[in-house]
Amino acid sequence: MNTQDKTMQFMQIAMKHFPEAKEQMDQAGVEFPMEMLQPFMALFTKVMTEAYELGKEDAKKEMNL
């Protein structure tokens, strides 16, 4: 799977959970203008990519045991 495919999957996951996150922010009184969505999605993608790579390395290590 290439990086672009992973990024799309991560974005789909984020958007699936966005309404819940938005509701929690609203309840906490945190304003989240839609123009802030792109920077947060970029950060989320970085985090998910790093987590994916860690999991991939762990799987490789376990296969070599």
N, C-alpha and C positions, 0 to 999 in steps of 0.2 A: 504494500500500500504506500503510495507516495505522500509527501507532506501536504499537498493540496487536498487530497482526499481526507486525511486525518483532520486537517483544519476544518473542513466542511462538517465532518462528523461532530467535532467539538462544538462548533457553532450551533448545530442542530440540538445537541444536548443542552447547551446554555439557554437557547430560546425556549426549549420545552419547560425549563425550570424558572424562566424569567418572571412569569406572572406571580409565582410564589414569593420570589425574592422581592419583587416590586411591592407586593402586599405587606411584607414584613417591614420594608423601608417606610412605607406609608404609615403603618401603625406606630413606628418609632419616630415619626415626624421628620424623616429624612427625605428631602426633595431630591429627585433624580431626573433631571431634564434629559430628554431623548438624545440631545447632542452629546451627552456623556456616555452613551451606550457604546460607541465605537472604541474609545480608549479603554473602557473596561473589558470589552470583548477581546481586544488585542492582548491585554494582560492575562485574561482567562486562557486564551490560546497558548501563550507562553507557558503558563503553569501546566496546562494539560499536556503539552508536548514534552515538557521535562518529566512529568509523571509517567507518561507513556514510555519514554526512553529508559527510565529507571526500572519499570516493570519488564521491559524487553531484556535489559541486562540481567535482571534477577532470573528470568526464565532461561537465558543462555547458561548462567552459572549452574542452575539446577539440572540442566540437561547434561552437563559435563561431570556431574557427581557420580 
